[in-house]
Amino acid sequence: MNKKMYKAAMQCIFSQLAREERLFIINEPSIAKPKTKELIQELKGYKGGKRLIISREIGDMIELASRNVRDLKILASGRVDPLSLLNADFTYVSENALKNIEESLA
């Protein structure tokens, strides 16, 4: 798939997620220790199901803590792919990641 079609597909997917109210803007996730319990506490207000969190950068703490959380995938904004977006029930994007994605798809 060429770059032009890829960008158009990604824009279409993000638009569809927004229309279906499955796309949410959040603050950058952060935890002090790489503990699953702390990450779950931070995610308490998020809707259930398969969740995709897109952050500008993924810290070591978040990466380690998210390994054991079922139905949760955390991606850096530069590594977002259409399949991950379509498989998630709810997508949460940090403000910084959204700006980064907008720049890459413009």
Secondary structure, DSSP 8 states (H G I E B T S, - for coil): --HHHHHHHHHHHHHHHHHTT-EEEE-----SS--HHHHHHHTTTS--SSEEEEESS--HHHHHHHTT-TTEEEEEGGG--HHHHHH-SEEEEEHHHHHHHHHHH-
